[in-house]
Amino acid sequence: MIHGMTINLLTKRQISTDAFNQPVYAYRIEEVDDVLVAQPTAQERADELNLSGRMIEFTLGIPKGDTHDWEDQIVEFFGHKFKTFGIPEQGIEANIPLRWHKKVKCERYE
């Protein structure tokens, strides 16, 4: 049986603005259970590098029913920080037989 792992999602919210009228954010760590973590194929890495100039390190499979925002977020797993990028690919929950329905790409952040 396939099992996901628990990852930390650093959600940000704007708390104020600085002297240059730029937003200042505070981060909150939220644990997300049952997330699949997979390495992309060499072809997926090459395609993404050619299209966007970004190197995919991992692809995350997000469980059904999750309501977090996954665009441009910071995630922690395996002792490192990664940043999600791109628009998550999402399927129709009722038409997908497994427990995951979203695919999110990550690049190394540190």
KARAKA-V973087 format. One record per residue. N is the residue number from 1. SS is DSSP state (A for helix, B for strand, O for the rest). NEAR is the number of other ideal C-beta (glycine too) atoms within 12 Angstrom. Layout:
N;SS;NEAR / N;SS;NEAR
This chain:
1;O;6 / 2;O;15 / 3;O;15 / 4;O;23 / 5;B;22 / 6;B;20 / 7;B;36 / 8;B;25 / 9;B;34 / 10;B;28 / 11;B;24 / 12;B;21 / 13;B;15 / 14;B;13 / 15;B;12 / 16;B;12 / 17;B;11 / 18;O;11 / 19;O;7 / 20;O;7 / 21;O;8 / 22;O;10 / 23;B;13 / 24;B;15 / 25;B;18 / 26;B;13 / 27;B;19 / 28;B;16 / 29;B;18 / 30;B;24 / 31;B;19 / 32;B;34 / 33;B;20 / 34;B;24 / 35;B;38 / 36;B;28 / 37;B;30 / 38;B;22 / 39;O;17 / 40;O;24 / 41;O;12 / 42;A;12 / 43;A;11 / 44;A;23 / 45;A;21 / 46;A;15 / 47;A;17 / 48;A;23 / 49;A;18 / 50;A;13 / 51;A;15 / 52;A;17 / 53;O;12 / 54;O;25 / 55;O;25 / 56;O;33 / 57;O;30 / 58;B;33 / 59;B;31 / 60;B;40 / 61;B;33 / 62;B;38 / 63;B;29 / 64;O;23 / 65;O;14 / 66;O;27 / 67;O;13 / 68;O;27 / 69;O;22 / 70;O;35 / 71;O;20 / 72;O;24 / 73;O;35 / 74;B;30 / 75;B;40 / 76;B;30 / 77;B;28 / 78;O;19 / 79;O;9 / 80;B;19 / 81;B;24 / 82;B;34 / 83;B;29 / 84;B;39 / 85;B;29 / 86;B;25 / 87;B;15 / 88;B;25 / 89;B;21 / 90;B;20 / 91;O;17 / 92;O;11 / 93;A;17 / 94;A;8 / 95;A;10 / 96;O;18 / 97;O;12 / 98;O;20 / 99;O;21 / 100;B;31 / 101;B;24 / 102;B;33 / 103;B;29 / 104;B;40 / 105;B;39 / 106;B;39 / 107;B;30 / 108;B;21 / 109;O;21 / 110;O;12
